[in-house]
Amino acid sequence: MQRRHRRAHAGIWTGLGVALPLLLAIIFASAPKLAPDAPAIRLDAKTTGGQP
Amino acid sequence: MSVSYKPVIWNRTKMIYDAVLLAGIGIYILVFLKAGPLLSAALRDVDVPTQRMRAFGSLALLMLTVVLAIGPLARIDTRFIPLLYNRRHFGVMTAIVAATHAYYVLGWYFSYSPTPQLTALFTSNSSFTSIAGFPFELFGVFALIILAVLAVTSHDFWLSFLTPPLWKAFHMSVYFAYAAIILHVALGALLDRRDLALALLLVGGLALLSTLHLIAGRREVGADAAASAKAPEEPWIVVGDLSEIAEGRAIIGASPGGERIAVFRSKGGLSAVSNVCSHQNGPIGEGKVVIGFITCPWHGYQYRLEDGCSPPPFRERIRKYRVQLRGSTVLVDPEPLPLGTKLEPFPIPAEMRAVSASAAKQGEA
């Protein structure tokens, strides 16, 4: 029992340690970005960088 | 220990543990709500319900990270063992904090929804084909359901009803709740507002937990391999030297199959028992003999030296093993005896007691 429990622990955390960083990388890589030719004046203030 | 079911016993240590926990939760929420807007423009520009939502959400993530770190920390360094003592209350508090976060979310975003709040929660975002736009709420709901079920079944009644092996396996689902929370936070709060502190908590916590669990796992594998030397008198194994065992303490060996065996020394005798407590698989060999009983370091469950049974009226039992001395070398037969078998401690010869006891004391000092 003890050994199976330890193996299950090691398996789960190896899986999480590999899968979660990969998923995080995919999530942030797929985040929508502004097109290079996007207009400088935008309604969503947080991406305008202090436009008047 | 339990006869068949026994309610949780409150004691001073548990009350202090819970008081510290509650104080920590209160301080975090107060600091987040009062000092947060002064320090961060992102918090200053949002309304109070949203601040509360973020306060309880970030606290739930922090608490879950801490509660998952306690296990491996206690395996790596025994100074963390006291944190294990009341870890279940820590887990229940985490579930309550997470539920409070969900309560504020439902109350704020769906208060004026013409459809019922829960229906609105599940139907307002249906971007299942998008990665960044995936309905992150579902991960939060999934994690909250697991945390709630684990909190409800954390009581000793369920431990007794389900049996410890099943209960332990069932409660390992908390790791999947943690994975769901990582995705919930990343797809929700982090994509929405690039919050550096939250990103550090999320990524740093994940790195810390993965590292701690894998280090603890490697040490366990190493301990198994190091302690399995076979004696010339097969199938007996060499567990260590008598001088390594302090009075009232144990050394730990492992059978060729990997099961740990603890050899306790008490009042001139040696007793070998399974290293796995029948309560929650605690490492009995890291405990000590208290008033004549082997006592688990995790929750204080006790067993008699001669037969591995808890004293009446309790019913827990652990397996005993045959033990003997060859010179000062401690040998154990890795074949366990049937549960409840009475086997008196192996007497340490008188001429070896004084020498080995002083060596053990020097080793401790």
Interface residues (C-beta under 8 A of the other chain):
Chain A: M1 Q2 R3 H5 R6 A8 H9 A10 I12 W13 T14 L16 G17 A19 L20 P21 L23 L24 I26 I27 F28 S30 A31 P32 K46
Chain B: I131 A132 P165 K168 A169 M172 Y175 Y178 A179 I182 L183 A186 L187 L190 L191 R193 L202 V203 L206 L209 S210 T211 H213 L214 G217 E220 V221 D224 G257 G258 E259 R260 N275 V276 N281
